[in-house]
Amino acid sequence: MRRVAHPGVVLRRHLGLAGMNASALARKLNVPPNRVTSILNGKRAITGDTALRLAHFFQTDPEVWLRLQTEYDLYVASKQYSQEIKALPTIGAGEDASRGCTV
């Protein structure tokens, strides 16, 4: 799996393009400054609430911000649990994969 950056890296780029700092963005989003700085420092995840606020301010879709977070979370989980998960069984030939499996 390719290395995936924390969404804070993307947010930092957006801030740079907007010529803003974290405190100014926090004021615009009506959130505590530590929420923005924690995201920028890779210490906090982007939640649905934050994604909606960022999308509104930067005129993007909230799904963009949540997708960045999900990709990062999966990257971290893959690094942490990949060996354990590879050792788990999979559904065998002849087993009914559709029973109880609705996606």
PyMOL commands that set and color helices and strands:
alter all, ss='L'
color gray80, all
select helices_A, chain A and resi 7-18+22-29+33-40+48-58+62-86
alter helices_A, ss='H'
color red, helices_A
deselect
rebuild
show_as cartoon
